[in-house]
């Protein structure tokens, strides 16, 4: 299922790539889409819904 998050502090393509890579390394996440515009809008496809807290501690 796809979930929408807003990630603060992402302002360059390098940051976007790092966040995407880290998210997709999580075993419960199938795919992460991190957008530059609007800044930090993120869609995450995951098997089980993880909380924002769990994602921050990834």
Secondary structure, DSSP 4 states (H G I P E B T S, - for coil): -EEEEE-TT--SHHHHHHHHHHHHHSTTEEEEEE-TTTTTEEEEEESSPPPHHHHHT-
